Amino acid sequence: MSASDLQEHQQHGCTPDENCTATPEGKNVIAPNGNQYINMTPGLVQVAFEHLISPDENQTMLLGQPKPLETKLYMRRFAVLIVFSLYSLVNAFQWIQYSIITNIFMDYYSVTSDKINCLSVVYMIVYVPLIFPATWLLDKKGLKITALLGAGLNCIGAWVKCASVRPDLFGVTVFAQTVCSVAQVFILGLPSRIASVWFGPKEVSTACATAVFGNQLGTAIGFLLPPVLIPYTKNNIDLIGNNISIMFYGTAAVSTLLLVLTVIVFKEKPPLPPSQAQAVLPESSPEDYSYKQSIINLFKNVSFLLLLVSYGILTGSFYSVSTLLNQMIIEHYKGEEVNAGRIGLTLVVAGVVGSIICGLWLDHTKRYKQTTLIVYLLSFIGMIIFTFTLNLGNLIIVFFTAGILGFFMTGYLPLGFEFGVEITYPESEGTSCGLLNASAQVFGIIFTFIQGKLTTDYNPRAGNIFLCACIFVGVILTALIKSELKRHNVNMGITNKAVQAVPVESPSEPPTYGILLKSALEVSRKTSI
């Protein structure tokens, strides 16, 4: 067909392979953007042809099934996820291993409880100033370098702790814990990045929950093992020191093995992207990436700011409860250090189950806003129940209420990550998750000191009531978040019909509405920009 024939067909409002006959109603309709439409029948579908396409492509577009970009899932993704989860586990174990046996370390190092609490709080203090350079490094240098830094620093901190097992070397153990806390900065922001870069759209939330699960499991083991490995033997400092050495050397050995596995297993990204949302992201060199602009974009996103505060409140409350759990239990149940650890274990294991269930639920339903709000509200209810049953004198009740609290409070962690990625796409997952973690650390520091002061000056109930009030504010903020599932919409635009309702107006006719069928790749490209 010649160019003149094609022009004649377009002037009469028909496709190149149709006979050119005017519609009974008359004229072609021109959309505001210049697209031409065939007015087939009043009120029916009008199809836009932006350029000449082949018959096969034409049929594909009419069926709303554009050819997707090439994607592939690799088995290596499971190895990457497992290794990351394991060294995240060890880092979380090192965070809580002091606080759960506060009274024992107080006797060994001859320091006050405030100083032992600081060994937990240092994780939060260090995170806040370092999160910006850490997320910048993740976006500039990539996933593998960041992962190696996290695993490497975690290993170094574990070995330095082995040199601190002497009553007069408390400063050395503080330094070692600080190194481990720096390692955490390069760990906590990775779950969503690993899930997005390596896993498909139907498994991304479960993968993120599994990555967070490793950190939670480490906290659970940190609640369980230290009271068992280091039983309270008053006036026998040498035995306590020997038991501490066993724990520290075991941790260092495991950390070294995981560092080696990280070197072997981790890759920057798979050869082909796992999802359309990753495939349509623009390929640019690190020099073209503006970390500053990414931060500005996130802070202009009102929904993300609401999530930033609400996530910080609930996760900070969890950090505070975990840090002070030993003191709360010992206040009401003397000599129950081991059970205090078991209660912490129950708190976290229930949360692990909650995380996995929530991840599976999100992958199945994609109801991020509703799920996040419900879990947040149930966390508030669980905190109230835990607060007013703690002093009843029955440890079974405490175990039960701690399980309820942990299921929802800890189960919320991956929900916040994934919801944040959805409402900020296509901004970097590492940056959004890093800011969420920074918020959690800030609130964790504030809550730990305030709740600790209230617990010491009054009683554990006073500190817990303070947390209940804060969590209630978080419920309100979560309800105000606007649900914009940008990443999910890109994936659906590729796999489903990319159909947009386009208003079509003609000066001589009443307004009508047509349907513009566009290439889903075009829709995705606009979304990514």
Secondary structure, 3 states (H helix, E strand, C coil): CCHHHHHHHHHCCCCCCCCCCCECCECCEECCCCCEECCCCCCCCCCECCCCCCHHHHHHHHCCCCCCCCCCCCCHHHHHHHHHHHHHHHHHHHHHCCHHHHHHHHHHHCCCHHHHHHHHHHHHHHHHHHHHHHHHHHHHHCHHHHHHHHHHHHHHHHHHHHCCCCCCCHHHHHHHHHHHHHHHHCCCCHHHHHHHHHCCCCCHHHHHHHHHHHHHHHHHHHHHHHHHHCCCCCCCHHHHHHHHHHHHHHHHHHHHHHHHHHHHHCCCCCCCCCCHHHHCCCCCCHHHCCHHHHHHHHHHCHHHHHHHHHHHHHHHHHHHHHHHHHHHHHHHCCCCHHHHHHHHHHHHHHHHHHHHHHHHHHHHHCCHHHHHHHHHHHHHHHHHHHHHHCCCCCHHHHHHHHHHHHHHHCCHHHHHHHHHHHHHCCCCHHHHHHHHHHHHHHHHHHHHHHHHHHHHHCCHHHHHHHHHHHHHHHHHHHHCCCCCCHHHHHHHHHHCCCEEEEEEEECCEEEEEEEEECCHHHHHHHHHC
